[in-house]
């Protein structure tokens, strides 16, 4: 029988499939479609200290083999996430959830992480220093080793649960940033977030989205993601969560061979709400096809 369990920062997952933040809401919406307890876990909607309306509309642009989004971290703020969203989730999800956190100052990250760390439902803190859709924060912390390390240290001082730093691909040397986070105490690294992209309306000669630029995601970025996961996994000793254009069980195997312990699925959820369920159901077939008995044994197994 195919063994799909993996261990992510000391917590066992039934399988490595994790819907990515921003593509799965707070989970209970998808629980109306299928039993989300079959997931390894999921990363809930990016949460900030204060409520955010997000960027002006339009926020979405379609592209060949992908999409651009500039939602801008719309969320109700950490206090309401804890008081309203997590109780709703508890009614339909009985596993630990991954809390995705963003901020505009180091103090914001620390405050939000400390609040979520105290929640029993939260298993991991995925600290997003890589959002390309906001001004004055997000990606600015993930573009230098020093800034990313500063956020990591601040969060680790006020938390007890595993801290996974989510990195941006919009840099020249992602390995140095990952290593700086590891040295600052990170328990894991997740990558990649979206690439910075743009579309122009030929009729109006204006950018398609109001923010002008946004995060490009979808299957087109998969080869970039595999390359970066491979580079980082070979440079650090902590677990790597891989993501970026994953849309099939075969993609999951490829990402794990590159060095990912677990794999997040993002844009595919917006195309097909059953994407993660279908990938999990198909994994045993693909494992048998490639003579894989245990997924944990293939992590970093590229020759």
Buried (B, 14 or more C-beta within 10 A) or exposed (E): EBBBEBEBBEBEBBBBBBBBBBBBBBBBEBBEEBEBEBBBBBBBBBBBBBEBEBBEEEBBBEBEEBBBBBBBBBBBBBBEBBEEBBEBBBEBBEBBBBBBBBBBBBEBBBBBBBBBBEBEBBBBBBBBBBBBBBEEBBBBBBBBBEBBBBBBBBBBEBBEBBBBBBBBBBBEEBBBBBBBBBEBBBBBBBBBBBBBBBBEEEEEEEBBBBBEBBBBBBBBBBEBBBBBBBBBBEBBEBBBBBBBBBBBBBBBBBBBBBBBBBBBBBBBBBEEBEBBBBBBEBBBEBBEEEEBEEBBEBBBEEE
